[in-house]
Amino acid sequence: MRWVAAITMAVAFALAAPAPALAAPPEYYPPIDYVPAARSNYDVGRTMAITQIVIHETGGTWFSAVNWFQNPRSRVSAHYLVKAWGGGILQFVAESDTAFQARVANPYSIGIEHEFDPRHGVWHTDAQYRSSALLVCAIARRYGIPADRAHIIGHNEVPGTDHSDPGPTWNWTYYMSLVRACSADRAQAVARGALRTIDNQGFAPSAGLEVDTVSDEVALLQWDLAYLGFMNVDDVSSGGGRFGPLTEAAVSAFQESNGVTPTGSYGDLTAAALVQSLVANPSDVPAQDLDIDTESADVGRLQTALQKLGYIDRVTEYYGPMTEDAVSTFQQDNGIEVTGAYGPITRMALATRLRAPAAGDAVGDAAQDVEIAGVPVAPLGSVMFVDAAVMP
């Protein structure tokens, strides 16, 4: 029996021996603890590009999963495991290596196990969902993987699999809302840095837009013009942010009605006139950008506006998954990039839809006629576009 004891001690020593440290992940990754899998449980390197993320459930405690992945005879592993309590993340295999976790999908996917052991009272928790979503967002960012259900899949959705995880208790709707939220945070940060607006007037694009320009600034200008009654709402929602003949005609009409030489281009004088017109015609939608996890009266105003249009059924003043989904659906319906976050273009589209729910409606037509007559349109709600520097 001495040889058995010797082998046992050798295996224990091998498992306890320090493994080569992994290269530090990008700074946008959440905190991770490295617990190396047995070398026989994964292949070094990849044969295909990483294009998918596979979601797993352990069917046992995190500790039992660690033991299994470190057992040289198991021939299974995953890249990561997210604990139920606290959401701690363990990494077993480098992303650049091939974990044995999803058969045919092994070469092109990263596998994430989630502690789940209902027999012992271990269920999915909010901390686990949120921690996993941050990890998925980081992986998606690193490899350019779209944050959608075509690329973030369950083990049970891998072609040819005989596995059923994650099971019915896994809340895909909530989980993907968290994934979209952290993706939206990045998208909004980029958008805010790129979308050029007039200083202190986030509802009006900076001057310098001409025919054939395609940009977010053009989309914002179009929604501004639609809000004031100079463009057809349906034309804007299907226009893709292109400065074409319809936009040129609308700019010319706006210029003529506001004492600016009608050139059809959006320059400094036109931009100043646009700000004045919007200030004179306020809307009851929040002026501030809003994102997931915000709780404020402005969120309540946003929810009230969405409720009026049938996108949400209650007002909570908390920007959670319900509000994010409502904003995303509104954006999709109006030809706006779907981020789930509330920014300048979504703000003006919402204000426009509240004012003119249908193209060519009486309110929208009246707005244009009154503007052309040089008489300010009566406010439709509490002040939105107020700035002391431009008020008379």
Secondary structure, DSSP 8 states (H G I E B T S, - for coil): -HHHHHHHHHHHHHHHS---------TTS---EE----GGGEESS-SS---EEEEEE-SS-HHHHHHHHT-TTT----SEEE-SSTT-EEE-S-TTSEESSSGGGGGGEEEEEE--BGGGTB---HHHHHHHHHHHHHHHHHHT--SSTTTEEEGGGSTT-----S-TTS-HHHHHHHHHHHHHHHHHHHHHHHS-EETTEEEEE-S-B-TT-BSHHHHHHHHHHHHTTSS-HHHHHTSTTB--HHHHHHHHHHHHHTTS---SSB-HHHHHHHHHHHHHS--SS-SS-B-TT-BSHHHHHHHHHHHHTTS-S---SB-SHHHHHHHHHHHHHTT----SSB-HHHHHHHHHHHH-SSTT-HHHHHHHHHHHTT------SS-SS--TTT--
